[in-house]
Amino acid sequence: MSAEPSASSPRPPRPSATVATRGSALALWQAQFVKGLLQAKGLPTNQLILKTTGDRVQDRFLHEIGGKGLFVKELEEALLDGRADLAVHSLKDMPAVVSSPFTLSAILPRHAATDVLILRADIQARLKAPEVLTANQVSALGALTVGTGSLRRQAILRRVAPALSCVGVRGNVDTRLRKLAEGEWDALILAEASLDRLSIQGVSRHRLAADWFIPCAGQGALAIESREGDALSRWLGVLACAETTLAVSIERSVLARLGGDCTMPFGCLARRKDSATIEAAAAIYGPNGEIATARHQAPCGDPATFALTGFVTELLGQLRANGAQQVLQALGITKPTQWT
């Protein structure tokens, strides 16, 4: 049962709202999750379920057909023509820059940001892999076939475990898990948050430690997108998590200033080291084992007063000093890079 809105919460600017969402089980869970939060704040919602280009085209990979924006376009069209008032997204599926007339009204508290390796049951019975995997432990798994459509995940595995073979995959979480069980691959990589949100049990999941398997920017966070400047957009800020917003703003700002999108094998994770410090790690991975890395930490009390631009510039400076330009050239990325 939904909770009553607190006395301190501002009243919603309209009696109800329509939420645009994709139709996968994961997208519907996310929309329902947001629906519950909105109802607790006094705003009933209904759903508009849409099929995006990214959902329809399953025989090619995202970097071949235009990137992660293909999961967003149809939802934004519904916002623009008034069929929907807000859209719910996995932030990792959104372009690094959201352009006018749209805005991210709220970033919700982050779920798990990490990736997991899921071993087929017979493979796990043979290998007895631990719950959390280091790079050396992944390498020791031997010549397995791993399903993943992510260029970042493929590049990391090629670098640390050359005996593994990566096979590109598309489709929703249930489809991928079914194909794994049917023997199409020995293992599969998924975002840990997707398994948690869908309450998937009975699979042999092994967390890929974020200190070496750096997640993509925004992974594990949910975003609410709306029309820029309207009253509902401003009100939706009541759902925002300041800590998560700061962390993903760092990650996405680095990616944006690199001129990046899903064609760039890039990872970035910002998080609290302690109550007074925020830290971040970033990496760009080349096609032949090249890598440029950066790590930085800085004092952070109130997220609202944190010097984000300077922090991001420091990470970019380290990436550049550690060979990022050469890695980008190896990837064939020639878009101008905003190093400063």
N, C-alpha and C positions, 0 to 999 in steps of 0.2 A: 504494500500500500504506500502511495506517495506521501511524503511528509508535507505539512503545511508550510508555506513560505514564512520565513522569519520576519519579525516586526521591523528589523533593520534593512530588509531587502527592498529596493525600489519596486514599485508596481510595474508590471509589464505595460508597454505602450499600446497594446492591442489585446482583444479578447482571446485570440488563438493565432496559430501560425502553422504553415505547411513546411515540412522538412523534406528536402530532396535527398535521395540516397540511391546508390546502386543496389542491385537486387541479390547480391551474393549473401550467403549466410553470415559472413563476417560483417559486411556492410550493414545488413539489417540489424545485427546485434548492436553495432555502434550507434545506429539511428535510434534504436529503442533505449539504449543507455542514455543518450542525450535527451530523449523524450521524457524519461523519468526525472532527470535533473531539471528540465524546464517546468514540468508539471509541479515539482516541489517548490518552484519559485512562483507559481501561480499562472503559468502559461500553458494551456492545453495545446496539443499539436496533432496534426495528421500527417501521413506520409505520402510522398510522390516518388514512386519507384521508377527509375530510369535505367536503360541499358546504354552504356557509353561505348564509344568506338573501341576503347581498350578491352571491353568485355566481348564485343562482337568479333574482333579480329583475333583469333586464337592460333593461327598458323604461322605467325611471325612474332618476333620479339619486339619489346617496346623501343629499343634503340634503333630498330629498323623501320618503324612506322610513325615516329614522331615524339616518343618520350612519354613521361608520366602524365603530361597534360591531357593525354587521351582519356584518362579516367576522370577528368574534371569538366571538359568542354560542355557536354550535354547538361550537366548540373548547373553550370553557370548560365547557359541559355535559359533554363527554367527560372533562375533568379532574375535574369534580365527582363523576361517577358511577363513576370508576375505570377507564374504558376506556382512558384515556391518563394518562401521568405528567407530560408536559410538552408545550407547544405552541410552535411557532415562528411568529413574526409579523414582517412589515415594521413597524417601530415607527410609521411614519407612518400606518398603518392602524388604530392602536389609539386608544381614547379617551384624553383627557389625564390622566384619573385611573383607576387600576386599583383596584378595590374588593375588600375581603375577601369571600370566603376565598381570593382569588388574589393573586399577587405577581409582579413581574418579577424573576426570579432572576439574570439576567445580560443585560447589554447588550454585544454583541460589537463588536470594532473596526469603525469606520465605513467603509463604502465611499463612493463619490462622493455628496456631498449635493446636487449641482446638478441643474438641469433642462436638458434639451436640446430644441432645435427641430429636427425632422427634416423636411427639405424633400423633396417628391416629386422623383424624379430629373430630370424635364424642367424643373421649376421651378429646381432648383439649376444645371442646365446654362445656363439663361437668366440667372440672377441672380449666379452666382459668389459666393455669400455666404462670408464668412470663417469660420474654425473656432470662434472665440469672438465673440459678438455683444454689442455695447453697445446701450443703449436707442435711440440715434439710428440705429444700423444696422438694428435691427428695424423702426423706423418707416419707414426708407427702402425696405423690401421692397415697400411698396405695398399694393394691395387684395387680399390673399390671404385664403383661407378656412383657418382653423386649427382642428383638432380637439382639444378638451380638455374634460373634464367637471369640472375643478377650478375652483371659484369664485375662488380666489386667482389662478390663472394667468389666468383671464378678466379679472379686475379689473386686473391689472398691464398686460395688453395693451391694454385699453380706455384706460388712462391714458396710456401712452407711444406707442401706435400706433393711433389711432382709425380709420385706414383698414382695418385688419384686421377680419375678421368671425370671431367665435368660434362654433363649433358643438359642442354637448355630445356626448361619446362615452362609451360603456361597453364592457366586454369586455376580454379579456386582451391582453397585448402583441402576440402573433402576429396576433390578429384585427385589432387597430388598424393594424398595419403592412400587413396585406393590404389593408384598406380604403383606406389611403393610396395604395398602389401601383395600386389599381383606379381611382383618381381621385375618391374620395368627398370628399377635401379636398386642398388644396394643401400643407398642412403639418400636423404633429402635434407635440404636446409630451408628453414622457415624462420620468420620472426617469432620470438618467444611470445610476444604479446598476442599474436593471432591464436595460438593454442590456448592461452589463458582465457581470452575473451570467449572462446567457443567451448570452454571447459572440456577440452579433448583429453581423454585419459587412455591408458592402455597402449601408448606408444613409447618407444625407447628413446627419450629425448636426452640430449647431452649439450649443456650450455657451452658455447664457444666464448671463452673469456674475453671480455671487452678490452683488456689491456693489449691484446694482439689482433683480435678479430673485431676491428672498430666498426660499429654499426653505421648505417647511412644516416645522413642528417634528418632529424625529426622522427626517427624510428621510435615506436612505442607511444607516440603522442597523437591525440585526436584534436582536430581543428574544426571550428565552426566558421563557415564562410557566409557572408551576407552582402547586401548592397551597401556600398560605401555611403556614409553620411546620413542614413535614415535613423529614425528613433529606435527601431528594433536593434539595429546594429550596435548602437551605443549601449542599449540596455543589456545586450548579451554579455557584455563585459563582466556581469555579476558571476559568471561561471568560470572566469579565467583564473588560472593558477600562475602567480607571479614567478615562482621558481622555475616551473617548466617553460614558461614563456621566455624567460631570460636564457635558459639553456638552449632551446631550439633556435632562438634568434641568433645566438653565436654560431651554431652549426650551419644554419641556412645562409647567414651573412658571408661566411667563408666560402661556401659553395657559389653563391651569387657573384662574389667578387672575383672568383676564378673563372667566371663565365660558364659555369658548369650546369649540367642537367643529367638525366639518367644515362647518357652516353659516357659519362666520366666515372670510372671506378674510383669512388671517393668515399671515405668514411670520416665522420666527425662526431665526437661525443663530449658534451660538456655536462658537468655534474658537480655537486657539492663535495669538496674534500672534507670539510668540517663546517661548523656553523659560521665561521668567519672567512672561508676561502672557497673560491670556485676554481676548478681545473678543467682543462680540455685537452683532448688529443685529436689530431687530424692526420690523414694520410691520403696520398694519391698513388694509385698503383698502375704501373705500366704493363704492356702486353707480354713482356719477356722477363718479368721478375724485377723490373725497376720499381723503386719506391722513393717517395719523398715524405718525410714525417715532420710533425711539429707537436710540441707539448708546452703548455703554459698554464700558470696559475696566478691568481691575483686576489687581494683582499676583496671580500664582498659581504657587506652587511645587508643593507636594504637593496633588493634587486632594482627598485625604481631609480636609484641614484648610481647604479653601476656604470662605469665608463666602457660601454660595449664596443664602440668603434675602435678605441685604442687596443682593447684586448684582441679583437679580430685582426687588426693590423699587425700585432705582434705574431700571431699564428701564421699569417700570410708571409711575413718576413722570414720566419723560420722555414716555411715550406720552400720559399724561393732560395734561401741559402743552402738548403739540403737537396737541391736539384729538381724542383718542381717544373721549371721551364722545360728541362730536358724530358721529363716524364710526359708532360703535356704534348710535346712535339712527337714523342714516340706513339702517343695515342692519336695523333693526327688532329689535335685540337689547336686551332690557330686563332681563336677568338681573343681579342685584346683582354689582358688580365690586369685588374686593378690591384696592383701590389700595395699601393699606398693610399 
